[in-house]
C-alpha cells in the first residue's frame, strides 16, 4: 500500500481513466436495445404462428417444426439479452469497486505503518508470490502492483 501512497497521484489518475473506460456501457446498451427488439419480434412471430394454426387448417408436423424453430430463435435472443444485461451489470459493479478504491486511496495520508485487516480486505483481491521475493498484488480495482521484497 505504501507503493500506492508514494505514487498516489499517478495511481489516482490511472484509476480514474480505468473507471471512465470501464463505465462506458453505450455499446452494450445499444446491443441490449437491439436484442430486445429481436426478443419482441420472436415472441410476436410465435404468437402469430399459434394464432394462424388456430384459424387455418394446416399440417401439424409442419406447424410443429416451424413453431420449434421460432421458439429456438426466441430462446437464443432471450439468452443473448440476459448475457448483455449481465455484462452491463458487471461493468457497473466493477466501476463501483474502482470508485470505492479511489476514495480509499484519496483518504490515505502518509505511509501505512501497521497492518489493517479492513484496509487489506478492501483493497487487495489477491497476491501472487514469485521467485526471489517478487510479489504481484491484484488490487480490487483490477490494477496490479509488483514489488520485490529484499531479504
Secondary structure per residue as TSV (DSSP state, phi and psi in degrees):
chain	resnum	aa	ss	phi	psi
A	1	X	-	360.0	-31.1
A	2	X	H	-65.4	-31.0
A	3	X	H	-64.0	-39.2
A	4	X	H	-66.7	-43.5
A	5	X	H	-62.2	-42.3
A	6	X	H	-60.9	-38.2
A	7	X	T	-107.5	34.7
A	8	X	H	-50.7	-51.1
A	9	X	H	-65.3	-39.3
A	10	X	H	-62.0	-49.3
A	11	X	H	-64.5	-39.4
A	12	X	H	-63.2	-41.9
A	13	X	H	-61.5	-46.8
A	14	X	H	-62.2	-43.2
A	15	X	H	-64.1	-39.8
A	16	X	H	-64.6	-40.1
A	17	X	H	-63.6	-44.0
A	18	X	H	-61.8	-44.8
A	19	X	H	-61.0	-42.7
A	20	X	H	-63.6	-44.7
A	21	X	H	-63.7	-42.9
A	22	X	H	-77.0	-18.7
A	23	X	H	-84.1	-11.2
A	24	X	-	-74.5	105.2
A	25	X	-	-110.1	14.9
A	26	X	H	-59.8	-42.5
A	27	X	H	-65.4	-40.9
A	28	X	H	-67.4	-38.7
A	29	X	H	-63.3	-40.6
A	30	X	H	-64.7	-42.0
A	31	X	H	-64.2	-39.0
A	32	X	H	-60.6	-44.7
A	33	X	H	-62.5	-40.9
A	34	X	H	-63.1	-43.9
A	35	X	H	-69.0	-36.0
A	36	X	H	-59.6	-38.9
A	37	X	H	-64.2	-42.2
A	38	X	H	-63.2	-42.0
A	39	X	H	-62.1	-46.5
A	40	X	H	-63.4	-41.5
A	41	X	H	-64.4	-40.9
A	42	X	H	-66.3	-39.8
A	43	X	H	-64.6	-41.9
A	44	X	H	-62.6	-40.9
A	45	X	H	-63.9	-39.6
A	46	X	H	-63.7	-48.3
A	47	X	H	-60.4	-41.6
A	48	X	H	-64.5	-41.2
A	49	X	H	-64.2	-43.1
A	50	X	H	-64.9	-43.5
A	51	X	H	-62.4	-44.1
A	52	X	H	-63.0	-40.9
A	53	X	H	-62.6	-33.5
A	54	X	H	-74.2	-30.2
A	55	X	H	-89.6	-35.9
A	56	X	S	-118.7	130.7
A	57	X	-	-67.6	131.7
A	58	X	-	-153.2	164.1
A	59	X	-	-64.0	120.0
A	60	X	H	-69.9	-28.7
A	61	X	H	-65.8	-42.2
A	62	X	H	-66.2	-41.9
A	63	X	H	-60.7	-44.0
A	64	X	H	-62.5	-42.1
A	65	X	H	-61.8	-46.6
A	66	X	H	-64.7	-43.3
A	67	X	H	-60.7	-47.2
A	68	X	H	-61.4	-38.6
A	69	X	H	-64.9	-41.6
A	70	X	H	-65.6	-42.0
A	71	X	H	-65.2	-39.2
A	72	X	H	-61.2	-43.9
A	73	X	H	-63.7	-39.8
A	74	X	H	-62.6	-46.9
A	75	X	H	-63.8	-39.0
A	76	X	H	-62.9	-45.3
A	77	X	H	-65.1	-40.5
A	78	X	H	-64.8	-40.9
A	79	X	H	-64.5	-40.7
A	80	X	H	-64.3	-39.6
A	81	X	H	-60.4	-46.6
A	82	X	H	-62.5	-40.7
A	83	X	H	-63.3	-42.9
A	84	X	H	-65.9	-43.4
A	85	X	H	-61.1	-39.9
A	86	X	H	-63.5	-40.3
A	87	X	H	-63.9	-40.9
A	88	X	H	-62.1	-46.8
A	89	X	H	-64.0	-38.5
A	90	X	H	-63.8	-41.5
A	91	X	H	-64.0	-41.1
A	92	X	H	-64.3	-42.1
A	93	X	H	-66.2	-41.3
A	94	X	H	-62.2	-42.3
A	95	X	H	-60.0	-43.1
A	96	X	H	-62.4	-41.5
A	97	X	H	-61.6	-42.2
A	98	X	H	-66.1	-43.2
A	99	X	H	-63.6	-38.5
A	100	X	H	-64.1	-41.7
A	101	X	H	-63.2	-43.6
A	102	X	H	-58.0	-45.0
A	103	X	H	-61.1	-38.0
A	104	X	H	-67.9	-41.8
A	105	X	H	-66.1	-41.6
A	106	X	H	-60.3	-35.0
A	107	X	H	-78.5	-14.2
A	108	X	-	-74.5	127.9
A	109	X	-	-123.3	117.3
A	110	X	S	77.8	-174.0
A	111	X	-	-75.5	140.8
A	112	X	-	-78.4	117.5
A	113	X	-	-92.6	-24.1
A	114	X	S	-142.5	159.1
A	115	X	-	-68.3	134.4
A	116	X	-	-125.1	111.3
A	117	X	H	-56.4	-37.9
A	118	X	H	-66.4	-44.3
A	119	X	H	-62.9	-44.8
A	120	X	H	-58.4	-51.3
A	121	X	H	-63.7	-32.9
A	122	X	H	-83.2	-17.3
A	123	X	H	-118.5	-19.7
A	124	X	E	-115.3	121.2
A	125	X	E	-82.0	-47.9
A	126	X	E	-160.2	164.9
A	127	X	E	-131.6	131.3
A	128	X	E	-110.6	122.5
A	129	X	E	-98.8	124.8
A	130	X	-	-105.9	-166.5
A	131	X	G	-75.6	153.0
A	132	X	G	54.0	44.2
A	133	X	G	79.1	8.6
A	134	X	E	-81.6	134.4
A	135	X	E	-136.2	137.3
A	136	X	E	-117.7	118.5
A	137	X	E	-97.5	123.7
A	138	X	E	-95.8	111.7
A	139	X	E	-81.9	159.2
A	140	X	T	-62.0	-17.9
A	141	X	T	-84.1	-6.2
A	142	X	S	100.1	-10.0
A	143	X	-	-79.2	144.8
A	144	X	E	-107.7	137.5
A	145	X	E	-124.1	123.3
A	146	X	E	-102.6	136.3
A	147	X	E	-136.7	155.4
A	148	X	E	-120.6	123.1
A	149	X	-	-90.2	122.8
A	150	X	-	-84.9	137.9
A	151	X	-	-97.3	360.0
